Amino acid sequence: HDKKKPSCCCFNTEACTSMSQKQPRLLYKIDQGIPQLLYKALQQGQFREVTDKQNHDSWNLYWKACGFTHSDYKNVKAWQILNHFPKGNTITRKDSLARCLKRMRMVYGTVYNFFPVSFNLPNDYTKFLSYFTKIQSKKGKQVWICKPSDLSRGRGIFLFNCLSDLLYDGSTVVQRYIDDPYLIGGYKFDLRLYAVVTSYHPLRIYIHQDGLVRFSTEKYTGSVLHNLYAHLTNTSINRNGPNYNMDKERIGAGCKWSISQLRAYFQQCSIDDRLAWERIKHMVSLTILMQANSIPESAKQSVELYGFDIILDHKLKPWLLEVNFTPALGNDCPTDVAVKLPMLIDFLALAKCKMHLPRPATDHCRSRKRSTFRNAQHREEQEEIEDDNQFDDVFRNRFIMDPEETEYMKNIERKFTRIPDIKNTTSIIEQNSLETDSVNSTKCSSVASHLSNKHSLKFRSKSSNSFRNTPFHAPIAPSEYKVGGFYLTYPISNNNDSTLMFSKAGGIDVAKVVSEIRNTLRISETNFKFLQPERRQLYERTVIKWNVMSGFKTNP
């Protein structure tokens, strides 16, 4: 009997539903002890731990507090997700973060002016000494903070205003101290925001709508530098303070709020904080953007959770303090449970979106028989290859032409691949961005005119690489805007020609992206500076708007 081929554009809905119902629970693998909140999130996310009796490749999520080895990334399967990207820790070391931000500020200007002046010691000791002397002669004694590069949880941090107090025995970051922080009830605080990168090629950044506000446990006084309970907001330090359990003014007992509580406080005080959150959103994107092109394009089966520590000064300007690799998931107070548990559940939902399920139970089952879905998908791909193989190279701008036409197209490519040298100036960077736009428009117009004049074309094989061009990525689907409490904050517009920008080498065109973010911030800051509060508006090109007391909202 002749069997009718299945449709190449749809599948049997009932078969897919029954198949999804029979799909086994997801498995996770973890090396070290699992935090309690992460364990609860895995249980609620229908994950169970892989056992020794099961196939060693049967896990779906591999969680590590530290980084993975090269073999881990090389051997990962399509149904598996790692919780770190290769080379994704560039921004999480204090010395590396300071070095990268300093370099980006020299190249792209004041858009990166959200990080205090920093020096990496001992390498930059001469520069630090010159700057310290210059500032002291103009403004008197200034407070500096010293942080060991490889320590966390506030260990080894101290403040000083005299060179004789600067003592260190390893790689250290010395940073201008933010001595005018925004205070609540006289207490200093900082913010811990959770950002997730689901992909670097193309770049996708999510920020959770809630986070932590961490307070010091003693009132802030800038004159007393040795009192760490007044200057540092690390929970690991303040929970040992004498005032931790006391009912403090405007704060209450403990040392933590949620972001929702902070925004409620701002609303009660009639403080317009929208511009601060707009700056924070772009600050996260600009920071992650620094390492985007160093991540291998082959790293598709990873998702990364970062913890951003940010402080607000008395003008509500945000300053980046550090970025945490695998942020702490401890359960110290009810606020931790209220913030971290939903965040982890939503993080697992983002990870599930990247898993190519259904997952075969073992290699034996996979080699013996394909699932119904994979069979149909394979037939669909084969039909597309047989029917449309002469058209797929059209979208890659690869043609077989007459010798004269071929030489003409090569001359166009040679002309527009000359990128001017960037002399660490913003104007030249923007000029380079405009020239890149002209390259794309010229190529597209050339292709369009050629197609209109030539009705019959022979096509080159897919292995041809004579014309390198920008990779194509589909517009953002509406389901990507919001996954649980995570909201998409980069790209800032659903337009392949604006912030879905790629260079000729296939990486992100950093100059264009920075220019786009700079223009967005400039318009928002101008509106807030010159307009009355009731007429202020944020720049409306953003896909996501983070409104006061209502969290992120998608554009209608």
C-alpha positions in Angstrom: 0.0 0.0 0.0 1.2 3.5 -0.8 1.8 5.5 2.3 0.9 9.2 2.1 3.8 11.4 3.0 3.3 13.5 6.1 2.8 17.2 5.7 6.1 19.1 5.8 4.6 22.1 7.6 2.6 20.6 10.4 2.3 17.5 12.6 -0.4 15.6 14.2 -1.4 17.6 17.2 -2.7 14.6 19.1 0.4 12.6 18.5 2.6 15.5 19.7 0.5 15.9 22.8 0.6 12.2 23.7 4.3 12.2 23.0 4.9 15.2 25.4 2.8 13.5 28.1 5.0 10.4 27.8 8.2 12.5 28.0 10.3 11.5 31.0 11.2 13.9 33.8 14.3 15.9 33.2 17.5 15.0 35.0 20.1 17.2 36.6 23.7 16.5 37.5 25.6 18.5 40.2 29.2 18.1 41.4 29.2 19.7 44.9 26.6 20.1 47.6 23.4 21.6 46.2 21.9 24.7 47.9 18.6 24.2 49.5 16.8 26.8 47.3 18.2 25.3 44.1 17.1 21.9 45.2 13.5 23.2 45.8 13.5 24.9 42.4 14.7 21.7 40.7 11.9 19.7 42.4 9.3 22.3 41.3 10.7 22.3 37.8 10.2 18.6 37.4 13.9 17.8 37.6 15.3 14.7 39.4 18.9 13.8 40.1 20.7 11.4 37.8 21.7 8.2 39.5 24.8 6.0 39.0 22.8 3.3 37.4 21.6 5.6 34.6 23.5 6.4 31.4 26.2 9.0 32.1 24.8 11.1 29.2 21.2 11.0 30.2 21.3 14.2 32.3 19.6 17.4 30.9 21.2 20.1 33.2 24.7 20.1 34.6 25.2 22.6 37.4 28.6 23.6 38.6 29.7 26.4 41.0 33.0 26.7 39.1 33.7 26.6 35.4 33.6 23.6 33.1 36.5 22.0 31.2 37.0 22.0 27.5 35.9 18.4 27.2 32.6 19.2 29.0 31.8 21.8 26.3 33.0 19.5 23.5 30.9 16.5 24.5 27.6 18.2 25.4 24.6 16.8 23.6 21.7 18.6 22.0 19.4 17.8 24.9 21.9 19.0 27.6 22.5 22.4 29.1 25.5 23.7 31.1 25.1 26.6 33.5 28.3 28.4 32.3 29.6 29.6 28.9 33.2 29.0 28.0 35.3 32.2 28.7 32.2 33.7 30.3 34.0 34.7 33.5 35.9 37.7 32.0 33.7 40.2 33.7 33.4 38.3 37.0 37.0 38.9 38.2 37.5 42.3 39.8 40.8 43.0 38.1 39.6 41.8 34.7 36.3 43.8 35.0 38.2 47.0 35.8 40.7 46.5 32.9 37.9 45.8 30.4 35.7 48.8 31.5 38.7 51.1 31.4 39.5 50.0 27.9 35.8 50.4 26.8 35.6 53.8 28.3 38.7 55.0 26.4 37.2 53.8 23.1 33.5 54.5 23.5 33.5 57.5 25.8 31.1 58.5 28.6 28.5 55.8 27.9 30.8 53.6 30.0 31.1 56.1 32.8 29.3 53.9 35.3 32.3 52.4 37.0 34.5 54.2 39.6 38.1 55.0 38.8 40.1 51.8 39.4 43.6 50.6 39.3 45.0 47.1 39.3 47.9 46.7 41.7 50.7 46.0 41.6 50.8 46.6 37.8 49.2 50.0 37.9 50.9 51.3 41.1 52.8 54.1 39.3 49.6 55.3 37.6 47.7 55.1 40.9 50.4 57.0 42.7 50.3 59.8 40.2 46.5 60.0 40.2 46.3 59.8 44.0 48.7 62.7 44.4 46.9 64.8 41.7 43.5 64.3 43.3 44.8 64.9 46.8 46.4 68.2 45.8 43.1 69.5 44.3 40.4 68.1 46.6 42.2 67.1 49.7 42.1 63.6 51.2 39.8 61.2 49.2 38.6 57.8 50.4 39.7 54.7 48.5 38.6 51.1 48.8 40.9 48.1 48.3 39.5 44.7 47.2 41.5 41.5 46.6 40.9 40.3 43.0 40.2 36.7 43.8 38.2 36.9 47.0 34.4 37.2 47.6 31.9 37.9 50.3 33.7 41.0 51.5 36.9 39.2 52.6 40.0 41.3 52.7 38.3 44.6 51.9 39.4 47.8 53.7 39.1 51.6 53.2 42.0 54.1 53.4 42.8 57.7 52.6 46.6 57.6 53.2 49.1 55.7 51.2 50.7 54.4 54.4 47.5 52.5 55.1 47.6 50.7 51.7 48.9 47.1 52.4 48.4 44.2 50.0 50.1 40.9 49.3 48.6 39.9 45.9 46.5 41.0 42.9 44.3 43.8 44.2 41.9 46.4 42.8 42.0 49.9 44.3 38.9 52.0 43.6 37.5 55.4 44.3 35.0 55.0 47.1 31.5 56.2 46.4 31.3 58.5 49.5 27.9 60.0 48.8 25.6 57.0 48.6 21.8 57.2 48.7 20.8 56.4 52.3 17.5 55.1 53.7 17.1 55.9 57.4 20.8 56.7 57.5 21.9 53.3 56.3 23.9 52.5 53.2 22.6 49.9 50.7 23.4 48.2 47.4 21.4 46.2 44.9 21.9 42.6 43.7 20.2 42.1 40.3 20.1 38.8 38.5 20.8 38.7 34.8 20.8 35.6 32.5 22.5 35.2 29.2 20.8 32.5 27.1 22.9 33.1 24.0 25.8 35.2 22.8 25.3 34.6 19.1 22.9 36.3 18.8 23.1 38.1 22.2 20.1 37.6 24.4 20.1 39.2 27.9 17.3 38.8 30.5 17.0 40.6 33.9 14.7 39.3 36.7 12.0 41.7 37.8 13.0 41.2 41.5 16.3 41.2 43.3 17.8 42.0 46.7 18.5 45.2 48.5 21.4 44.7 51.0 21.8 47.1 53.9 24.6 47.9 56.2 23.7 47.3 59.9 25.2 50.5 61.3 24.5 54.1 60.2 26.8 55.5 57.5 29.5 57.9 58.6 32.2 58.8 56.1 34.7 59.9 58.7 35.1 56.5 60.4 36.8 54.2 57.9 37.5 51.1 60.0 33.8 50.4 60.8 33.0 47.8 58.1 29.4 47.4 59.4 28.7 50.9 58.2 30.5 50.8 54.9 30.0 47.3 53.5 26.7 45.8 52.6 27.8 42.1 52.3 25.4 39.8 54.1 28.2 37.5 55.2 29.7 40.4 57.2 26.6 42.2 58.5 24.9 39.1 59.8 27.6 39.0 62.4 27.1 42.6 63.4 25.7 43.6 66.8 22.7 45.4 65.3 21.7 42.7 62.8 18.5 41.5 64.7 17.6 45.0 66.0 14.7 46.9 64.5 16.5 49.6 62.6 14.9 52.9 61.5 13.0 52.6 58.2 14.6 49.2 57.6 13.5 46.9 60.3 15.3 43.8 61.5 17.9 42.0 59.4 19.6 43.6 56.4 17.7 42.8 53.3 14.8 44.1 51.3 13.5 43.0 47.9 13.5 45.3 44.9 9.7 45.5 45.1 10.0 46.9 48.6 12.6 49.5 47.5 10.4 50.7 44.7 7.4 50.9 47.0 9.6 53.1 49.3 10.5 55.3 46.3 6.8 55.7 45.4 5.9 56.6 49.0 8.6 59.3 49.0 7.4 60.6 45.5 10.8 59.8 44.0 10.8 59.2 40.2 13.2 56.3 39.8 12.5 55.3 36.2 15.6 56.8 34.7 17.8 55.0 37.3 16.3 51.6 36.2 16.7 52.5 32.6 20.4 53.2 33.2 20.8 50.0 35.1 19.2 48.0 32.3 21.6 49.4 29.8 24.5 49.1 32.2 24.0 45.3 32.4 23.9 45.1 28.6 27.0 47.2 28.1 28.9 45.1 30.7 28.0 41.8 29.2 28.7 43.2 25.7 32.4 43.5 26.5 33.0 39.8 26.4 30.4 38.8 23.8 32.8 38.4 20.9 35.2 36.3 22.9 32.6 33.6 23.5 32.9 30.8 20.9 30.0 30.6 18.5 29.9 26.9 19.0 28.8 27.4 22.6 25.1 26.9 22.0 24.2 24.5 24.9 24.9 26.9 27.8 23.0 29.5 29.9 24.6 31.8 32.4 23.3 33.4 35.6 25.2 36.6 36.8 24.7 38.6 39.9 25.2 42.4 39.4 26.1 44.4 42.5 25.1 48.1 41.9 25.0 51.1 44.3 23.0 54.3 43.9 24.5 57.7 44.8 22.6 60.6 46.3 21.4 61.6 42.8 20.2 58.0 42.1 22.9 57.5 39.5 23.8 53.8 39.5 27.4 52.6 39.8 28.6 49.1 39.0 30.6 47.5 41.9 31.2 44.0 40.6 29.7 41.0 38.7 29.3 37.7 40.5 30.0 34.3 38.8 27.4 31.9 40.2 25.9 34.3 42.7 25.2 33.1 46.2 22.0 31.0 46.6 22.0 30.8 50.4 18.9 31.0 52.5 19.6 33.5 55.3 16.2 35.1 55.7 12.6 35.1 54.4 13.6 37.7 51.8 16.0 35.2 50.2 13.3 32.7 49.8 10.8 35.3 48.4 13.4 36.5 45.8 15.7 33.6 45.0 13.3 30.7 44.8 11.1 32.2 42.1 14.2 33.5 40.3 15.7 30.0 40.1 12.4 28.5 38.9 12.3 31.0 36.1 16.0 30.4 35.4 15.3 26.7 34.9 12.4 27.6 32.6 14.8 29.6 30.4 17.2 26.6 30.4 14.4 24.3 29.3 13.7 26.6 26.3 17.2 25.7 25.0 16.9 22.0 25.4 16.1 20.1 22.2 13.6 17.6 23.5 12.4 14.9 23.4 15.6 13.3 24.8 16.4 9.7 24.0 16.8 7.6 27.1 20.1 6.0 26.0 22.4 5.9 23.0 21.1 2.4 22.3 17.6 3.6 21.9 18.7 6.6 19.9 20.6 4.5 17.4 17.9 1.8 17.2 14.9 4.0 16.4 14.1 7.6 15.9 11.2 9.2 17.6 8.1 10.2 15.6 9.0 13.9 15.9 12.5 13.4 14.7 11.4 11.2 11.7 8.9 13.8 10.6 11.5 16.6 11.0 14.1 14.6 9.0 11.6 14.1 6.1 10.7 17.7 6.2 14.4 18.7 5.9 15.0 16.3 3.0 12.0 17.6 1.1 13.2 21.2 1.5 16.7 20.3 0.3 15.3 18.4 -2.8 12.8 21.1 -3.8 14.5 24.3 -2.8 18.2 23.6 -2.9 18.7 26.1 -5.8 17.3 29.0 -3.7 19.0 28.6 -0.3 22.2 30.2 -1.5 20.3 33.3 -2.7 20.0 34.5 0.9 23.8 34.1 1.3 24.5 36.3 -1.7 26.6 33.5 -3.4 26.0 33.4 -7.2 27.6 32.0 -10.3 27.9 35.0 -12.7 29.6 36.0 -15.8 33.3 36.8 -15.4 32.7 40.5 -15.7 29.9 40.5 -13.1 32.0 38.3 -10.7 34.8 40.8 -10.9 32.4 43.7 -10.4 31.0 42.1 -7.2 34.5 41.4 -5.9 35.5 45.0 -6.4 32.5 46.1 -4.4 33.4 43.8 -1.6 37.0 45.0 -1.6 35.9 48.6 -1.5 33.6 48.3 1.5 35.7 45.9 3.6 38.3 48.6 4.3 37.4 49.5 7.9 39.1 52.7 9.1 41.5 52.5 12.0 39.7 53.3 15.3 41.7 56.0 17.1 39.9 55.7 20.4 37.4 58.4 19.4 33.7 58.1 19.4 33.3 60.1 16.2 35.4 57.6 14.2 33.5 54.7 15.8 30.2 56.2 14.7 31.6 56.8 11.2 32.6 53.2 11.1 29.1 52.2 12.0 27.6 54.3 9.2 30.0 52.8 6.7 29.0 49.3 7.9 25.4 50.3 7.2 26.3 51.4 3.7 28.0 48.0 3.1 24.8 46.1 3.9 22.6 48.4 1.9 25.0 48.4 -1.1 25.1 44.6 -1.1 21.4 44.3 -0.8 20.8 46.7 -3.6 23.3 44.9 -5.8 21.7 41.6 -5.2 18.2 43.0 -5.8 19.2 44.6 -9.2 21.0 41.4 -10.2 17.9 39.3 -9.5 15.7 41.7 -11.5 18.0 41.6 -14.5 18.8 37.9 -14.5 16.0 35.4 -14.6 18.0 32.2 -14.9 21.0 31.8 -12.5 23.3 29.0 -11.7 24.3 28.7 -8.1 27.5 27.9 -6.4 27.8 25.1 -3.8 27.3 25.8 -0.1 31.0 25.4 0.6 31.8 28.6 -1.4 33.1 31.4 0.8 34.0 34.1 -1.7 31.4 36.5 -0.2 31.3 36.8 3.6 28.3 38.5 4.9 26.2 39.2 8.0 24.5 36.1 9.5 20.7 36.3 9.5 18.7 35.9 12.7 14.9 35.9 12.8 13.1 38.6 14.7 12.4 38.0 18.3 9.3 35.9 19.0 6.7 37.3 21.4 7.2 34.3 23.7 10.9 35.4 24.2 9.9 38.8 25.8 9.0 37.2 29.1 9.9 33.9 30.6 8.5 33.8 34.2 10.0 36.8 36.0 12.8 37.2 33.5 12.3 39.9 30.9 14.3 40.5 27.7 16.4 43.6 28.0 18.7 43.1 25.1 18.2 43.5 22.1 16.5 46.8 22.9 14.4 46.8 19.8 12.9 44.0 17.6 14.6 45.0 14.5 17.4 43.1 12.7 18.8 46.3 11.3 19.2 48.1 14.7 20.4 46.2 17.7 20.6 42.7 16.1 23.8 43.9 14.6 26.6 41.7 13.4 30.0 42.5 11.9 31.4 40.9 8.8 33.4 38.4 10.8 30.1 37.1 12.3 30.5 38.6 15.7 28.5 41.5 17.3 29.2 44.9 15.9 30.0 46.5 19.3 30.4 50.0 17.9 26.8 50.0 16.5 25.3 48.5 19.6 27.0 51.0 21.9 25.9 53.9 19.6 22.3 52.6 19.8 22.4 52.4 23.5 24.0 55.8 23.8 21.3 57.4 21.7 18.6 55.7 23.8 20.1 56.9 27.1 20.7 60.4 25.7 17.0 60.9 24.8 15.8 59.5 28.1 18.2 61.7 30.1 17.2 64.8 28.2 13.5 64.2 28.8 14.1 63.8 32.5 16.4 66.8 32.8 14.2 69.4 31.0 10.6 68.2 31.3 8.2 68.4 34.3 7.7 65.1 36.2 4.2 64.6 34.8 5.5 64.9 31.2 8.7 62.8 31.4 8.9 59.8 29.2 11.6 57.1 28.6 12.8 56.5 25.1 10.0 54.3 23.6 12.1 52.2 21.2 12.7 49.6 23.9 11.0 46.3 23.6 10.6 46.1 27.4 9.6 49.0 29.7 10.3 48.7 33.4 7.7 51.0 34.9 7.5 52.2 38.5 6.0 49.6 40.8 4.8 47.4 37.9 8.0 45.7 36.8 8.7 45.1 33.2 6.0 45.3 30.6 6.0 44.4 27.0 5.0 47.0 24.4 1.5 46.5 23.2 
